[in-house]
Structure formats: structure tokens, C-alpha cells
Amino acid sequence: MEEEILEKYKKAGEIAKKVREEGKTLVKPGVKILEIAEKMENRIRELGGIPAWPLNISINDIAAHYSPSFDDETIIKEEDLVKLDVGVSVDGYIADTAITIALSEKDKKLVLAAEKSLEEAIKLVKPGREVNEISSKIEEVIKSFGLNPIVNLTGHGLKRYIIHSEPRIPNCSSNYHYKLKKDDVIAIEPFVTRGRNYIKEEDEDRGLTYSLVREKPCRLKEAREIINKMKNREGLPFSDRWLPVKGIKLKLAMKELKDKDCVEVYRILRGDSKIAQAEHTIIVLDKPIVTTL
């Protein structure tokens, strides 16, 4: 990997780590998640990065993809289990990291299982390592706590301006075979639950994230404004909070963009019980670099 690219990955990781740790102090009962998201995203910008996606704040049985809309009134409650998933881009080179904050003592075992399985998985990372060895270790550690890994959520590769690429890093043993290569950049992210070991996509139109995947002529001026505003993100996800349009005009513009397949929608992912997550980004080298640790 070229030194200049390596330094950008490292800078993204340093920013993501700092913002993640600062974010932990913001998660308190009575605080609006919209306030947390905007503070953390602004902090990423202050430190010299840009949000690689809208800050995800997924609570309790929501596993991933919840980012507050501009009018979101959700507040943190006394016994919530809160996941902060932070993405930072430096010139398109991405750091991806997540942490779970348990506001109830009874949920701390979930957090510990996620963190311990991630820690043990990272120890196995090296060029030539079969991914299934890492996946099997994640499953083994989680099950040693008497808990379940989410089987249809995986870690993933990271490439410039691409937040999900090969290789996948399943959270349980599977038939997926890939040997890590030098200079691969991967995000390992165990998800842990007491309940069923899979999640489903929700249909609800709130807390959504979007990506601009293609540009097409649009009838509505507001749809054209959204394309112009978001095209410099090179496909990285965005939130309606970042758009110059609000209210009914926003709904109509987003409908046109969805109908024309201009945007991809990241639906909320939900289980049937509380879910914890832990995540770090690793550059695969003879001596791997965990950029977010």
C-alpha cells in the first residue's frame, strides 16, 4: 500500500476513534439522538474528515442503519442498549468503528461478548488467513457467553468510497471461503443477541439513510437539487438532515429519486431482542494495523 494512502486510512481511523470515544459521553437518558448525531458528525468535520455515512444510533433490538431524520424526537431511555456506528472518510479512505453502551447492568454481558469476540478475531488477522477461521472464532466466543451471533450480518471489506466490499467476514462458521490478502482493509463487526440469530429489514420510513447510485433527469426541482448536493459524495450514504429540502417537498423529491432508481435506501435492520455490536477497521499486513483502536 502506498504510504500516502496508508496515512489517509490512519487519519480516518484516528478521527473515528476520537469521535467514538467522545460519543460515549453523550449517551445519557433524556438526550435526543438527533443531538448526539449532529454533534458527532460536526466533530468529524472539525477534525478534518467527513462522515462516511450519517451517524448510526441503533437502540435495543435495532441492529443497524438507524440514523435520525431532521425531525426525529427519539430520546435515550433509562435502560436502553445504544449502538454508535461511526464512519469517517479522508479523501474516500474509510474508517468504520462501532461501540455499544449499556445503560442497564443486565445488558453488559451482551457488550462484553461483542467486544471480546472482536478482540479475539483481530488476533487472527494476517495475510493468508482463511476468513472462516476468524468467523468460527467470533461464533465460539459469543456462544461461550451463552449468547447468539447474528448470522445474516457480516463484517466487510472497505475500498475507496465503497463501504461494503469483498471480503465478507461472517459472524459464524460458514461455507464462505476467502484468504486475506496483504493490503486488504476490513471491518470486523460481531453482533450479539439473546434472541433469534438473524435480523429482518423494516419497512418503516423513518431513520433512513440513502446513497446516490445514479444520476437521471428529474421533473422536480428539489430532486435535481438533491442530486447536485450529494453527487460529490461519490456514492457514500447521506441523511435527509443534510439536504436543502424539507417537509412535503422532501418526501416528493425522494419518491421521484427512488422511483427512478437514483438512490439506494438503507432500511432499518431489526431483531427480536436487544443486540450489541463492536467494530474496528484493520489493514491486513504482516503486522496488521487496527486504525480505530
N, C-alpha and C positions, 0 to 999 in steps of 0.2 A: 504494500500500500504506500502511495506517495506520502511524503512527510506532511505536505500541505493539507491533504485530505484527512490524515490521521489527526492533525491538530484541530481541524474543524469538528471531527467527531468528539474529540476530548473536550473542546469548549462547550459543545452542545450538552455533553454529559455533566460537566461542572455546573452549568446553569440549571439543568433539570434537577440535579441533586439538591442544590441550594433552595430552589423554589419548592421542591417536595418537602424538605425539612421545615421550611417556613410555613408551608401549608398546614402541617400537623398542628401548629399552634392556633390556627384559625377555626378548627373544627370543635365547636362547642354548642351545647344545647341552646336553642333560641336564635342561632345565627342563620341568616338566609344563605342558601347555597349559591345564589346569584352573586352575592357579595364576595364569597370565597373565590368563585371562578374568576371574577373580574380582577380581584386583587392579584391572584396568582398569574393570570395572563399578562397583566400590566407589568408585573415583576420580571417575567421572562423578557419582555421588550426592553425594560430598563437595563437588564444585564447583557444585552447585545444579541439576543436571539429573537426568533418569532415563534409563537405557538405552532407546533406541527399539526395540532388539531385543537378544537375547543376543549378546555379542561373538562375531563370526565369526573363527575361526582356521582358515583353509583351507590345507592344506600340499600342495606339489608339484602333482600332477595334479588335485587337488580345486580347482575354480574358486570355489565359493561354498557358503554355507549350512551349513558345519560349525561347530557350537558344542558344546563339551564337555558331556557329561552329568555328573551329580553323582558318578559313579563312574569317570570317564574316566581311564585310565592313560597316555594318549599323551604321549610326551616329544618334544622337539625333537631332531633328529639332526644330525650334523655338516654335511651338505651339503643340508639342506632349503631349500626356497623357501617362505617363510611369508608369507601374506597376512593382515593385520589389517583387518577391516572394522568400523568404529565408527559407531554411530548414537546420537544424543543428542536427546532431546525436552525442550523447555521449554514447558510448557503445550500440548503437542501439536504445536508447531512444530519441525521436524526438521532436523538437520544429518547428512549422510551423507558419510563420507570413508573412504578405504582407502589402505593402503600395502603394499608388498611388500618383504620383507627377504631378500636373497640371502646365504646362508651359504657359498656356493661361488662362486668367481670366475667360473666358466663360465656362471653364470646371471645375471650382472649386465647383460648385453645385453638380456635379457627385461625387466628392471626399467627400464632406460633407455628402451626403446621404449615401454613403458606410460606412463612419466612424460612423455616428450617429446610423444607423441600427445595426451595430456591437455592439456599446456601449449599446444600449437598449436590445439586445439579451443576452449579457453577464449577465445583471442584473437578468435574469430569470433562469440562470443555477443553479440547485441544484439536489440532489438525488431525484428521484421520479417524476421529471418534465417531462411532455409529450413533446416530441420533436416538435410536431405540434404547440404547444403554442409559442415556440421560432421562428419557421418558419413563423407563422402568424404575429408575431411582426416585423420580418425583412421586410416582404411584406408591412405591414401597414406603417412603417416609410418611406420606399423607395417611396411608392405611395403618401405619404404626400408631397413629393418634386415635384410631377408631373412627376416622372420617373418610370422606369420599372426594376424589378428584373429579372435576368437571371434564367429561371425556370429549365433548364437542366444542371446547375452546382450546386453542393451542398457542404456544409461543410462535415466533415467526422470524423470518429474515427481514432486514432493513436495507434498502438501497436509496440512492439519492432521489429525493422527492417521492419515494414509494414506501408506505408504512407497513405493508404486508407483502412479503415476497417469500420465495423458497429460501431456506428450508423451513418447513413446519417443525415445531417442537411440541408434539403431543404431551399431554399430562398423564398419560398412562401407556403401558406397553401396547404396541400396535404393529401392523404389517407395513408401516411406512419405513422405508429404508433410505438413508442418506448419510454419507460420511462427511463430516465437517471439513471444510477446506480452509487453508490459510487465507486470511483477509475477509472471510465471511463476517458479516455483522449480524448478530442475532439478539432477539429479545426473548428471554425465558420468563414465563409468567404462569406459575401454578395458581389455579382457582380451587378453593376448598369449601366443602359444604357438609352439613349433617344430613341433608336430604337427598333427593334423587341426583344422579351423577350426570345430568345433562340440562341444558337450558333451551329456551324457546325464544323466537323473535316475537315481540309485541307489535300490535297494530296501531297502538295509540299515537296520535300526532302531537306529542309533547316531548321536550327534552331531546330533540333530534339534532343530528349532525349530517352535513351534506358534503359531497365532493362535486366539483365541476369536472365532468368527464369528456364533454364535447361542446363546441360552440355551434349554434344554429341560429338562423334568422328567427326573431321572435316578434310577435304582434305587439305585446305590451312593452311600453317604455321601461317600466320597472324591471321586467325580466332582462331587458338589454342592459340596464344599469347593474344588475347583479352579476351578469357575465363579465362586464367590464371591470367591476370591482374585484372579482375573485380570480380572474384568469392568471394574474401574476403569481398565484399560489401554486401553479404547476400541478394541480390535481390534489394538493393537500386539503384535508377536510376543513370546513368552516361552519360557523353558527349563524343563526338568524340575528344574533346580537351584533354581529359585525357588519350588517347590511345597511344600506342607506334608505331602505324601505321598511315601513311598519304597518301594522293593522291589516285591514282587508286587502289593501294593495299588495302587501307581502304574501298573503295567502293565495291571491290570484296569480301573482308572478311565479311563486314556487310551483303552483299547479301546472302552469304552462311549461315550466322548465322540466318538471317530472314527466308530463305527458309527451314531451319531445325527447325524452331520454338524455337531456343535457346534464342532469345531476343524478348522482347515486345517493340513496338515502341509507344512513346507518341506523337501523332500527334498534330499539332498546332490547337488551338480552336479559331474560329473567329466569330464575329457577323457582323452586317451591319452598326454599328455606334460605336462611342467611348464608351469604357467600363472602369469603375473604380472598384477597388477591395480594401477591407480592411480585415485583418485576424489576429486572435490571437488564441493561444493554451490555453486550460483551463483544469485543473484537477478537476473533479467533486467530491467535498467534501461538508460536511455541511457548511464549509466556503471555497468556491471554490478558487483555485489558478490560476490566469492568468499568465502563466510562461513567456509570451513575452511582458508583459505590463510594 
